[in-house]
Amino acid sequence: MDFKIAILGPKDTILGFKAVGLEAHSALNKEQVVEKLYELKKTKQENSDKPKYAIIFVVEDLAMQIPEADLKKLSSTTMPAIIPIPGPKGTTGFGLQRISKIVEQAVGSDILGDK
């Protein structure tokens, strides 16, 4: 089975990722990104119950706007993994905070923190 990788964000930010094989999906605001994430999460591979996407990258500016309840629903399964990435303005730290929180829940300690 071949899994795909998608990226969500403003069109001018994500188009370059098509050159390396990612599927680019435009989203400009919270409503569009949430709607698109649910749509991509439901998409299955042909003749299979397996998800089409293994990873969905979301530009941090938009990922920060996703309501916590939606983020929990969208992250309830192992695939697709929803990963925030820095946008054109640089990193906000949101992606690292989110990964740190997930690791802390899994390990029981904040091993990525700077304490």
C-alpha distances in whole Angstrom, upper triangle without the diagonal:
4,6,10,13,16,20,23,26,29,29,31,29,25,26,26,22,21,22,19,16,17,17,21,22,26,28,31,32,31,31,29,26,26,26,23,21,22,20,17,17,17,14,11,8,10,11,9,11,9,10,9,11,11,14,17,20,24,27,29,32,30,28,32,32,30,32,31,31,28,26,26,25,22,21,22,18,16,14,14,17,20,21,25,26,29,30,33,36,34,33,35,34,32,28,30,32,29,27,30,31,27,28,31,30,28,30,33,35,35,34,33,36,39,42
4,7,10,13,17,20,23,26,25,27,26,22,22,22,18,17,18,16,13,13,14,17,19,23,25,28,30,29,29,26,24,25,24,21,19,20,19,15,16,16,13,11,8,10,12,11,13,10,10,8,9,9,12,15,17,21,24,26,29,27,26,29,30,28,30,30,30,27,25,26,24,21,21,22,18,16,13,13,15,18,19,22,23,26,27,30,33,31,30,32,31,29,26,28,30,27,25,29,29,26,27,31,30,28,30,33,34,34,33,32,35,37,40
4,7,10,14,17,20,23,23,25,23,19,20,20,16,15,17,15,12,11,11,15,16,20,22,25,26,26,26,23,21,21,21,18,16,17,16,12,12,14,11,10,8,11,13,12,12,9,8,5,5,6,8,11,14,17,20,23,26,24,22,26,27,24,27,26,26,23,21,22,21,18,17,18,15,13,10,9,12,14,16,19,20,23,24,27,29,28,27,29,28,26,23,24,27,24,22,26,26,23,24,28,27,25,28,31,32,31,30,29,32,35,37
4,7,10,13,17,20,19,21,19,16,16,16,13,12,14,12,9,7,8,11,13,16,18,22,23,23,23,20,18,19,19,15,14,16,14,11,12,13,11,11,9,12,15,14,15,11,9,6,5,6,7,9,11,15,18,20,23,21,20,23,24,22,25,25,25,22,20,22,21,17,17,19,16,14,11,9,11,13,14,17,17,20,21,23,26,25,25,26,26,24,21,23,25,23,21,25,26,23,24,28,27,26,28,31,32,31,30,28,31,34,37
4,7,10,14,17,16,18,16,13,14,14,10,10,13,10,8,5,6,9,11,14,16,19,21,21,21,18,16,17,17,14,12,15,14,10,12,14,12,13,13,16,19,17,17,14,11,9,6,6,5,6,8,11,14,17,19,18,16,20,21,20,23,23,24,20,18,20,19,16,16,18,16,14,11,9,10,10,11,13,13,17,17,20,23,22,21,23,22,21,17,20,22,20,19,22,23,21,22,26,25,24,27,30,30,29,28,26,28,31,34
4,7,10,13,13,15,13,10,11,12,9,9,12,11,9,5,4,6,7,10,12,16,17,17,18,15,12,14,14,11,10,13,12,9,11,13,12,14,14,17,20,19,18,16,12,10,7,8,6,5,6,9,11,14,17,15,14,18,19,17,20,21,22,18,17,19,18,15,15,18,17,15,12,10,10,10,10,12,12,15,15,18,20,20,19,21,21,19,17,20,22,19,19,23,23,21,23,26,26,25,28,30,31,29,29,26,29,31,34
4,7,10,10,12,10,7,9,10,8,9,12,11,10,7,6,5,6,8,10,13,14,15,16,13,10,13,14,10,10,14,13,10,13,16,15,17,18,20,24,23,22,19,15,13,10,11,8,5,5,6,8,11,13,12,11,15,16,15,19,20,21,18,16,19,19,15,16,19,18,17,14,12,11,10,9,10,9,12,11,14,17,16,16,18,18,17,14,18,20,18,18,21,22,21,23,26,26,26,28,30,30,28,28,25,27,29,33
4,7,8,11,9,7,10,12,10,11,15,15,14,10,9,6,5,6,6,9,11,11,12,10,7,10,11,8,8,12,12,10,13,16,15,18,19,22,25,24,23,21,17,15,13,14,11,7,6,5,6,10,11,9,9,13,13,12,16,18,19,16,15,18,18,14,16,19,19,19,16,13,13,10,10,10,10,12,11,13,16,16,16,17,18,16,14,18,19,17,18,22,22,21,24,26,26,27,29,31,31,29,29,26,28,30,33
4,6,8,7,6,9,12,11,13,16,16,16,12,11,8,7,5,5,6,9,10,12,10,8,11,13,10,11,15,15,14,16,19,19,22,23,26,29,28,27,25,21,19,16,18,14,11,9,6,5,9,9,7,9,12,12,13,16,19,20,17,16,20,20,17,18,22,22,22,19,17,16,13,12,10,10,11,8,10,13,14,14,15,17,15,15,18,20,18,20,23,23,23,25,28,28,29,31,33,32,30,30,27,28,30,33
4,6,5,6,9,11,12,13,16,17,17,15,13,10,8,5,6,5,9,12,13,11,10,14,15,13,14,18,17,17,19,22,21,24,26,28,32,31,30,28,24,22,20,21,18,14,12,10,8,11,10,9,12,14,14,15,19,21,23,20,19,23,23,20,22,25,26,26,23,20,20,17,16,14,13,12,9,10,12,14,16,17,19,18,18,21,22,21,23,26,26,26,29,31,31,32,35,36,35,33,33,30,31,32,35
4,5,5,6,9,10,11,14,16,16,13,12,8,7,5,7,8,12,15,16,12,12,16,16,14,16,19,18,17,20,22,21,24,25,27,31,30,30,28,24,22,19,21,18,15,14,12,11,14,14,13,15,18,18,18,22,25,26,23,22,26,26,22,24,27,27,27,24,21,21,18,18,16,15,15,12,12,15,17,18,20,22,21,20,24,25,24,25,29,29,29,31,34,34,34,37,39,38,35,36,32,33,35,38
4,6,6,8,10,12,13,16,16,14,14,10,11,9,11,11,14,17,19,16,15,19,20,17,19,22,21,20,23,26,24,27,28,30,34,33,33,31,27,24,22,23,20,17,15,14,12,15,14,14,17,19,19,21,24,27,29,26,25,28,28,25,27,30,30,29,27,24,23,20,19,17,15,14,11,10,13,15,17,19,22,21,21,24,26,25,26,29,30,30,32,35,35,36,38,40,39,36,36,32,33,34,38
4,6,7,9,11,13,14,15,13,13,10,11,9,10,11,14,16,18,16,14,18,19,16,17,21,21,19,22,24,23,26,27,29,33,32,31,29,25,23,20,21,18,15,12,11,9,12,12,12,14,16,17,19,22,24,26,24,22,26,26,23,24,28,27,26,24,21,20,18,16,14,11,10,7,7,10,12,14,16,18,18,17,20,22,22,23,25,27,27,28,31,32,32,34,36,35,32,32,29,30,30,34
4,6,6,8,10,11,12,9,9,6,8,8,10,11,14,16,18,15,13,17,18,15,15,19,18,16,19,22,20,23,23,26,29,28,28,25,22,19,17,18,15,12,10,10,9,12,13,13,14,17,18,18,22,24,26,23,21,24,25,21,22,26,25,24,21,18,18,16,14,13,11,11,9,10,13,14,15,18,19,19,17,20,22,21,22,25,26,26,27,30,31,31,33,35,34,32,32,28,30,31,35
4,5,6,8,10,11,9,9,6,9,9,12,14,17,19,20,17,16,19,20,16,18,21,20,18,21,23,21,23,23,25,29,29,29,26,23,20,18,19,17,15,13,13,12,16,17,16,18,21,21,22,26,27,29,26,24,28,27,24,25,28,27,26,23,21,20,19,17,17,15,15,13,12,16,17,19,21,23,22,21,24,26,25,25,29,30,29,31,34,34,34,36,38,38,35,35,32,33,34,38
4,5,6,8,10,9,10,9,12,12,15,17,20,22,23,20,19,22,23,19,20,23,22,20,23,25,23,25,25,27,30,30,30,27,24,21,19,20,17,15,13,14,13,17,18,18,19,22,23,24,28,29,31,28,26,29,29,26,26,29,28,27,24,21,21,19,18,17,14,14,13,12,16,16,18,21,23,22,21,23,26,25,25,28,30,29,30,33,34,34,36,38,37,35,34,30,32,33,37
4,5,6,7,6,8,7,10,12,15,17,20,21,22,19,17,20,21,17,18,21,20,17,20,22,20,22,21,24,27,27,27,24,21,18,15,16,13,12,10,12,12,15,17,17,18,21,22,22,26,27,29,25,23,26,26,23,23,26,25,23,20,18,17,16,15,15,12,13,12,13,17,16,18,20,21,21,19,21,24,23,22,26,27,26,27,30,31,31,33,35,34,32,31,28,30,31,35
4,5,5,5,6,6,10,12,15,18,21,22,23,20,18,21,21,17,18,21,19,17,19,21,19,20,20,22,25,25,26,23,20,17,15,16,14,13,13,14,15,18,20,19,20,23,24,24,27,29,30,27,25,28,27,24,24,27,26,24,21,18,19,18,17,17,16,17,16,16,20,20,21,24,25,24,22,24,27,26,25,29,30,29,30,33,34,33,35,38,37,35,34,31,33,35,39
4,6,7,9,10,14,16,19,21,24,26,27,23,22,25,25,21,22,25,23,20,23,25,22,23,22,24,27,27,28,25,23,19,18,18,17,16,15,17,17,21,22,22,23,26,27,27,31,32,33,30,28,31,31,27,27,30,28,26,23,21,21,21,19,20,17,18,17,17,21,21,22,25,26,26,23,26,29,28,27,30,32,30,31,35,35,35,36,39,39,36,35,32,34,36,39
4,6,9,11,14,17,20,22,25,26,27,24,22,24,25,21,21,24,23,19,21,24,21,22,21,23,26,26,26,23,21,18,16,16,14,14,14,16,17,20,22,22,22,25,27,26,30,31,32,29,27,29,29,25,25,28,26,24,21,19,19,18,17,18,16,17,17,18,21,20,21,24,25,24,22,24,27,25,24,27,29,28,28,32,33,31,33,36,36,34,32,29,32,33,37
4,7,9,13,16,19,21,24,25,26,22,20,23,23,19,19,21,20,16,19,21,18,18,17,19,22,22,23,20,18,14,13,13,13,13,13,16,17,20,23,22,22,25,26,25,29,30,31,27,25,28,27,23,23,26,24,22,19,17,17,17,17,18,17,19,19,20,23,22,23,26,26,25,22,24,27,25,24,28,29,27,28,32,32,31,33,36,36,34,33,30,33,35,38
4,6,9,13,15,18,21,21,22,19,17,19,19,15,15,18,17,13,15,18,16,17,16,18,22,21,21,19,16,12,10,11,10,9,9,12,14,17,19,18,18,22,23,22,25,26,27,24,22,24,24,20,20,23,21,19,16,14,14,14,14,15,14,16,16,18,21,20,21,23,23,22,19,22,24,22,22,25,27,25,26,29,30,29,31,34,34,32,31,28,31,33,36
4,7,10,13,16,19,19,20,16,15,17,16,12,13,16,14,11,14,16,13,15,14,17,20,20,20,18,15,11,10,12,11,9,10,12,14,17,19,17,17,21,22,20,24,25,26,22,21,23,22,19,20,22,21,20,16,14,15,14,15,16,15,17,17,18,22,22,22,24,24,23,20,23,26,23,23,27,27,26,27,31,30,30,32,35,35,33,33,30,33,35,38
4,7,10,13,15,17,17,14,12,15,15,11,12,15,14,11,15,17,15,17,18,20,23,23,23,20,17,14,12,14,12,10,10,10,11,15,16,15,15,19,19,19,22,24,25,21,20,23,22,19,20,23,22,21,18,15,16,14,14,14,14,15,14,16,19,19,20,22,23,21,19,23,25,23,23,26,27,26,28,31,31,31,33,35,35,33,33,30,32,34,37
4,7,10,13,14,14,10,9,12,11,8,10,13,11,10,13,15,14,17,18,20,23,23,22,20,17,14,13,15,13,10,10,10,11,15,15,13,14,17,17,16,20,22,22,19,18,21,20,17,19,22,21,21,18,15,16,14,15,14,15,16,15,16,19,20,20,21,23,21,19,23,24,22,23,27,27,26,28,31,30,31,33,35,35,33,34,31,33,35,38
4,7,10,12,12,8,8,12,11,9,11,14,13,12,16,17,17,20,21,23,27,26,26,24,20,18,16,18,16,13,12,10,11,14,13,11,13,16,15,15,19,21,22,19,19,22,21,18,20,24,23,24,21,18,18,16,16,15,15,16,13,15,17,19,19,20,22,20,20,23,24,23,24,27,27,27,29,32,32,32,35,36,36,34,35,32,33,35,38
4,6,8,8,5,5,9,9,8,10,13,12,13,15,17,17,21,23,25,28,27,26,25,21,19,17,19,17,13,12,9,10,12,11,8,11,13,12,12,15,18,19,16,16,20,19,17,19,22,23,23,21,18,18,15,15,14,14,15,13,15,16,18,18,19,21,18,18,22,23,21,23,26,26,25,28,30,30,31,34,35,35,32,33,30,31,33,36
4,7,8,6,7,11,11,11,13,16,16,16,19,21,21,25,27,29,32,31,30,28,24,23,21,23,20,16,14,11,10,12,10,8,11,13,11,12,15,19,20,17,17,21,21,19,21,24,25,26,24,21,21,17,17,15,15,15,12,14,15,17,18,17,20,18,18,22,23,21,24,26,26,26,29,31,31,32,35,36,35,33,34,31,31,33,36
4,6,5,6,9,10,11,12,15,15,16,18,20,21,25,27,30,33,32,30,28,25,24,22,23,20,16,15,12,11,12,9,7,10,11,8,9,12,16,17,15,15,19,19,17,20,23,24,25,23,21,20,17,17,15,16,16,14,15,16,18,18,17,19,17,18,21,21,20,23,25,25,25,28,29,29,31,34,34,34,31,33,30,30,32,35
4,6,5,6,9,10,11,12,14,15,16,19,20,24,27,29,32,30,28,27,23,23,21,22,19,16,15,11,11,11,9,6,8,9,6,6,9,12,13,11,12,15,16,14,17,19,21,23,21,19,18,15,16,14,16,16,15,17,18,19,18,17,18,15,16,20,19,18,21,23,22,22,26,27,26,28,31,31,31,29,31,28,29,31,33
4,6,5,6,9,10,11,12,14,16,17,19,22,25,28,30,29,27,26,22,22,21,22,20,17,17,13,14,15,13,10,11,12,9,8,10,13,14,11,13,16,15,14,17,20,21,23,22,19,19,16,18,17,19,20,18,20,21,22,22,20,22,19,20,23,23,20,23,26,24,24,28,29,28,30,33,33,34,32,34,31,32,34,36
4,6,5,6,8,10,10,12,14,16,17,20,23,25,28,27,25,24,21,20,18,20,18,15,15,12,13,14,13,9,11,13,11,10,13,16,16,13,14,17,16,14,18,20,21,23,20,18,18,15,17,16,17,18,17,19,20,22,21,21,22,19,19,23,23,21,23,26,25,25,28,30,29,30,33,34,35,33,34,32,32,35,37
4,6,5,6,9,10,10,12,14,15,19,21,24,27,25,24,22,18,18,16,17,15,11,11,8,10,11,11,7,8,11,9,8,11,13,14,11,11,15,14,12,14,17,18,19,17,15,15,12,13,12,14,15,14,17,18,19,18,18,19,16,16,20,20,17,20,23,22,21,25,26,26,27,30,31,31,29,30,28,29,31,34
4,5,5,6,9,10,11,13,15,18,21,24,26,24,22,21,18,18,16,17,15,12,13,10,12,13,13,9,9,11,9,7,9,11,11,7,9,12,11,9,12,15,16,18,16,14,14,12,14,13,16,18,17,20,21,22,21,19,20,17,17,20,20,17,19,22,21,20,24,25,24,25,29,29,30,29,30,28,29,31,34
4,6,5,6,9,10,11,13,16,20,22,24,23,21,20,17,17,16,18,16,13,15,13,15,16,16,12,13,15,13,10,12,14,14,10,12,14,13,11,14,16,17,19,17,15,16,14,16,16,19,21,20,22,24,25,24,23,24,21,20,24,24,21,23,26,24,23,27,29,27,28,32,32,33,32,33,31,32,35,37
4,5,5,6,8,10,11,14,17,19,22,21,19,18,15,14,13,15,14,10,12,11,13,15,15,12,12,15,14,12,14,16,16,12,13,15,14,11,14,16,17,18,15,13,14,12,14,15,17,19,18,21,22,23,22,22,23,20,19,23,23,20,22,25,24,23,26,28,27,28,31,32,33,32,33,30,32,34,37
4,5,5,6,9,10,13,16,19,22,20,18,16,13,13,11,13,11,8,10,9,12,14,15,11,10,14,13,10,12,14,13,10,10,12,11,8,10,13,13,14,12,10,11,9,11,12,15,18,18,21,22,22,21,21,21,18,17,20,20,17,18,22,21,19,23,25,23,24,27,29,30,28,29,27,29,31,34
4,6,5,6,9,12,16,18,20,18,16,15,12,13,12,14,13,11,14,13,16,17,18,15,13,16,15,12,13,14,13,9,10,12,9,7,11,12,12,14,12,11,12,11,14,16,19,21,21,24,26,26,24,24,24,21,20,23,23,19,21,24,22,21,24,26,24,25,28,29,31,30,31,29,31,34,36
4,5,5,7,10,13,16,18,17,15,14,11,11,11,14,14,12,14,14,17,19,20,16,16,19,17,15,16,18,16,13,14,16,13,10,14,15,15,16,13,12,14,13,16,18,20,23,22,25,27,27,26,26,26,23,22,25,25,22,23,27,26,24,27,29,27,28,31,33,34,33,34,32,34,37,39
4,5,5,9,11,14,17,15,14,12,9,8,7,10,10,8,11,12,16,18,19,16,15,18,18,15,17,18,17,14,14,16,13,10,13,14,13,14,11,9,11,11,14,15,18,21,20,23,26,25,24,25,25,22,20,23,24,21,21,25,24,22,25,27,26,26,29,31,32,31,32,30,32,35,37
4,6,8,11,14,16,14,12,10,7,8,7,9,10,9,12,13,17,19,20,17,15,18,18,15,16,17,15,12,12,13,10,7,10,11,10,11,8,7,9,10,13,16,18,21,22,25,27,27,25,25,25,21,19,22,23,19,20,23,22,20,22,25,23,23,26,28,30,29,30,28,30,33,36
4,6,10,12,14,12,10,10,7,8,9,12,13,12,16,17,20,22,23,20,19,22,21,18,19,19,17,14,15,15,12,10,13,13,11,13,10,10,13,13,17,19,22,25,25,28,30,30,29,29,28,25,23,26,26,23,23,27,25,23,26,28,26,26,29,31,33,32,33,32,34,37,39
4,7,9,12,10,9,9,6,6,8,11,13,12,16,17,20,23,24,21,20,23,23,20,21,22,21,17,17,18,15,13,15,16,14,15,11,10,14,14,18,20,22,25,25,28,30,30,29,30,29,26,24,27,28,25,25,28,27,25,27,30,28,27,31,33,35,34,34,33,35,38,41
4,6,8,7,6,6,4,5,8,11,13,14,18,20,23,25,27,24,23,26,26,23,24,25,23,20,20,20,17,15,16,16,14,14,11,11,15,16,19,22,24,27,28,31,33,33,31,32,32,29,26,29,30,26,26,29,29,26,28,31,29,28,31,33,35,35,35,34,36,39,42
4,6,5,7,6,6,5,8,11,14,15,19,21,25,27,29,26,25,29,29,26,28,28,26,23,23,23,21,18,19,19,16,16,13,12,16,18,21,24,25,28,29,32,34,34,33,34,33,30,28,30,31,28,27,31,30,27,29,32,31,29,32,35,37,36,36,35,38,41,43
4,5,8,9,9,8,12,15,18,19,22,24,28,30,32,29,28,32,32,29,31,31,30,26,26,27,24,21,23,23,20,19,16,16,20,22,24,27,28,32,32,34,37,37,36,37,37,34,31,34,35,32,31,35,34,31,33,36,34,33,36,38,40,40,40,39,41,44,47
4,7,9,11,11,15,17,20,21,25,27,31,33,35,32,31,34,34,31,33,33,31,28,28,28,25,23,24,23,20,20,18,18,22,24,27,30,31,35,35,38,41,40,39,40,39,37,34,36,37,34,33,36,36,32,34,37,35,33,37,39,41,41,41,40,43,46,49
4,5,8,9,13,14,18,19,23,25,29,31,33,31,29,32,32,29,30,30,28,25,25,25,22,20,21,20,17,17,14,15,19,21,24,27,29,33,34,36,39,38,37,38,37,34,31,33,34,31,30,33,32,29,31,34,31,30,33,35,38,38,38,37,40,43,45
4,7,9,12,13,17,18,22,24,28,30,32,29,27,30,30,26,27,27,25,22,22,21,19,17,18,17,14,14,12,13,17,19,22,26,28,32,32,36,38,37,35,36,35,32,29,31,32,28,28,31,30,26,28,31,29,27,30,33,35,35,35,35,38,41,43
4,6,9,10,13,15,19,21,25,27,29,27,24,28,28,25,26,25,24,21,21,20,18,16,16,15,12,11,9,10,14,16,19,23,25,28,30,33,35,34,32,33,32,29,26,28,29,26,24,28,27,24,25,28,26,24,28,30,32,32,32,32,35,38,40
4,6,7,10,12,15,18,21,23,26,23,21,24,24,21,23,22,21,18,18,18,15,13,13,13,10,10,7,7,11,13,16,19,21,25,26,29,31,30,29,29,29,26,23,25,26,23,22,25,25,22,24,27,25,23,27,29,31,31,31,30,32,36,38
4,7,9,11,14,17,20,23,25,22,21,24,25,22,24,24,23,20,19,20,18,15,15,16,13,13,9,8,12,13,16,19,20,24,24,27,30,29,28,29,28,26,23,26,27,24,23,27,26,23,25,28,27,26,29,31,33,32,32,31,33,36,39
4,6,7,10,13,17,19,22,19,18,21,22,19,22,21,21,18,17,18,16,13,13,15,12,11,7,6,8,10,12,15,17,20,21,24,26,25,24,25,25,22,19,22,23,20,19,23,23,20,22,25,24,23,26,29,30,29,29,27,30,33,35
4,7,10,13,17,19,22,20,17,21,22,20,22,21,21,18,16,17,16,13,12,14,11,9,5,4,6,9,11,14,16,19,21,24,26,25,23,24,23,21,18,20,21,18,17,20,21,18,19,22,22,20,23,26,27,26,25,24,27,30,33
4,6,10,13,15,18,16,14,17,19,17,19,19,20,17,14,16,16,12,11,14,12,10,7,5,5,6,7,10,12,16,17,20,22,21,19,20,20,17,14,16,18,15,14,18,19,16,18,21,20,19,22,25,25,24,24,22,24,27,30
4,6,10,12,15,13,11,15,16,14,17,17,18,15,13,15,15,11,11,14,13,12,9,6,6,5,6,9,10,14,14,18,20,19,17,18,18,16,13,16,18,15,14,18,19,17,19,22,21,21,24,26,26,25,25,23,25,27,30
4,7,9,12,11,9,13,14,13,17,17,19,16,13,16,16,13,13,16,16,14,12,10,8,6,5,6,6,10,11,14,16,15,14,15,15,13,10,14,16,13,13,17,18,16,18,21,21,21,24,26,26,24,24,21,23,25,28
4,6,8,7,6,9,11,10,14,15,17,14,12,15,16,13,13,17,17,16,15,12,10,7,6,5,6,9,9,12,14,13,12,13,14,11,10,13,15,13,14,17,18,17,19,22,22,22,25,27,26,24,24,22,23,25,28
4,6,6,6,9,10,11,15,16,19,16,14,18,19,16,16,20,21,20,18,16,14,10,9,6,5,6,5,9,10,10,9,10,12,10,9,13,15,13,15,18,19,19,21,23,24,24,27,28,27,25,25,22,23,24,27
4,5,5,6,9,10,13,14,17,16,13,17,18,16,16,20,21,20,19,17,15,11,9,5,5,5,6,10,10,9,7,7,8,7,7,10,11,11,13,15,16,17,19,21,21,23,25,26,25,22,22,19,20,21,24
4,6,6,7,10,13,15,18,16,14,18,20,18,18,22,23,23,22,20,18,14,12,9,9,8,7,9,9,10,9,8,10,9,10,13,14,14,16,18,18,20,22,23,24,26,28,28,27,24,25,22,22,24,26
4,5,5,7,11,13,15,13,12,16,17,15,16,19,21,21,20,17,16,12,11,9,10,10,9,12,12,13,12,11,13,10,11,15,15,14,16,19,19,19,22,24,24,25,28,28,28,25,27,24,24,26,28
4,5,5,9,10,13,11,9,13,14,12,13,16,18,18,17,15,13,9,9,6,9,10,10,14,14,14,12,11,11,8,8,12,12,10,13,16,15,16,18,20,20,22,24,25,24,22,23,21,21,23,26
4,6,8,9,13,12,10,13,15,14,14,18,20,20,20,18,16,12,11,8,11,11,12,15,14,14,11,9,10,7,9,12,11,10,13,15,14,16,19,19,20,22,24,24,24,21,23,20,20,22,24
4,6,9,12,10,10,13,15,14,15,18,21,22,21,19,17,14,14,11,14,14,14,16,16,16,15,12,14,11,12,16,14,13,16,18,17,18,22,22,22,24,27,27,27,24,26,24,23,25,28
4,6,8,7,6,10,11,10,12,15,17,18,18,16,15,11,12,11,14,15,15,19,19,19,17,15,15,12,13,16,15,12,16,18,16,17,20,21,20,22,25,25,26,24,26,23,24,26,28
4,6,5,6,9,10,11,12,14,17,19,19,18,17,14,15,14,17,19,19,22,22,22,19,17,17,14,15,18,16,13,17,19,16,17,21,21,20,22,25,25,25,24,26,24,24,27,28
4,5,5,6,9,10,10,12,15,17,18,17,16,13,15,14,18,19,20,24,23,23,20,17,17,13,14,16,14,11,15,16,13,14,18,18,16,19,22,21,22,21,23,22,22,25,26
4,5,5,6,9,10,11,14,17,18,17,16,14,16,17,20,22,23,27,26,26,23,21,20,17,17,19,17,14,17,19,16,16,19,20,17,20,23,22,24,23,26,25,25,28,29
4,5,5,6,8,10,13,15,15,14,14,12,14,15,18,21,21,25,25,24,22,20,20,16,16,19,18,14,17,19,17,16,20,21,19,20,24,24,25,24,26,25,26,29,30
4,6,5,6,8,11,13,13,12,11,9,11,12,15,18,19,23,23,22,19,18,17,13,13,16,14,11,13,16,13,13,16,17,16,17,21,21,22,21,23,21,22,25,27
4,5,5,6,9,12,13,13,12,11,13,14,18,21,22,26,26,25,22,21,19,16,15,17,15,12,14,16,13,12,15,16,14,15,19,19,21,20,22,21,22,26,27
4,5,5,8,11,12,12,12,11,14,16,20,23,24,27,28,27,25,23,22,18,18,20,19,15,17,19,16,15,18,19,17,18,22,22,24,24,25,25,26,29,31
4,6,7,10,9,8,9,8,11,13,17,20,21,25,26,25,22,21,21,17,16,18,18,14,15,18,16,14,18,19,17,18,21,23,24,23,25,24,25,28,30
4,6,7,8,8,7,7,10,12,16,19,21,25,26,24,21,21,19,16,14,16,15,12,12,15,13,11,14,16,14,14,18,19,21,20,21,20,22,26,27
4,7,9,10,10,11,14,16,20,23,25,29,29,28,25,24,23,19,18,19,18,14,15,17,15,12,15,17,14,14,18,19,21,21,23,22,24,28,29
4,6,7,8,10,13,17,20,23,25,29,30,29,26,26,24,21,18,20,20,16,16,18,17,13,16,18,15,15,18,20,22,22,23,23,25,29,31
4,6,6,9,12,16,18,22,24,28,29,27,25,25,23,20,17,19,19,15,14,17,16,12,14,17,15,13,17,19,21,21,21,21,24,27,29
3,5,8,11,15,17,21,23,26,28,26,24,25,23,20,18,19,20,17,15,19,18,15,17,20,18,17,20,22,24,24,24,23,26,29,31
4,6,9,13,15,19,20,24,26,24,22,23,22,19,16,18,19,16,15,19,18,15,17,20,19,18,21,24,25,24,24,23,26,29,31
4,6,10,12,16,18,22,23,21,19,20,18,16,13,15,16,12,11,15,15,12,14,17,16,15,18,21,22,21,21,19,22,25,27
4,7,10,13,15,19,20,19,16,17,16,13,10,13,14,10,11,14,14,12,15,17,17,17,20,22,22,21,21,19,21,24,27
4,6,10,12,16,17,15,13,14,13,10,7,10,11,9,9,12,13,12,14,17,17,17,19,21,21,19,19,17,19,21,24
4,7,9,13,14,12,10,10,10,7,5,8,10,8,9,13,13,13,15,18,18,19,21,22,22,19,20,17,18,20,23
4,6,10,11,9,8,9,9,9,6,9,12,11,11,14,16,16,17,20,21,21,23,25,24,21,21,17,19,20,24
4,7,7,5,5,7,8,9,8,10,13,13,14,16,18,18,20,22,23,24,25,27,25,22,22,19,19,20,24
4,5,5,7,9,11,11,11,14,16,16,17,19,21,21,23,25,26,27,29,30,29,26,26,22,23,24,27
4,5,8,11,14,14,14,17,19,19,20,23,24,25,26,28,30,31,32,34,32,29,29,25,25,26,29
4,7,9,12,13,14,16,18,19,20,22,23,25,26,28,29,31,32,33,31,28,28,24,24,24,27
4,7,9,11,12,13,15,16,17,19,21,22,23,25,27,28,29,30,28,24,24,21,20,20,24
4,6,8,8,9,11,13,14,15,17,19,20,21,23,24,25,26,24,21,21,17,17,17,21
4,5,8,9,10,11,13,14,16,18,19,20,22,24,25,25,23,20,20,17,16,17,20
4,6,5,6,9,10,11,12,15,15,16,19,20,21,21,19,16,16,13,12,13,16
4,6,5,6,9,10,11,12,14,15,17,19,20,20,19,16,17,14,14,15,18
4,5,5,6,9,10,11,12,14,16,17,18,19,18,15,16,13,13,15,18
4,5,5,6,9,10,10,12,14,15,16,17,15,12,12,9,10,12,15
4,6,5,6,9,10,10,12,14,15,15,14,11,12,9,9,12,14
4,5,5,6,9,10,11,13,14,15,14,12,13,11,12,15,17
4,5,5,6,9,10,11,12,13,13,10,11,9,11,14,16
4,5,5,6,9,10,10,11,10,7,8,6,7,11,13
4,5,5,6,9,10,10,9,8,10,9,10,13,15
4,5,5,6,9,10,10,9,11,10,12,16,17
4,5,5,6,8,8,7,8,8,10,14,15
4,5,5,5,5,5,7,8,9,13,14
4,6,5,7,8,11,12,13,17,17
4,6,8,10,11,12,14,18,19
4,6,8,8,11,13,16,16
4,7,9,12,13,16,15
4,6,9,9,12,12
4,6,6,9,9
4,6,8,9
4,7,9
4,6
4
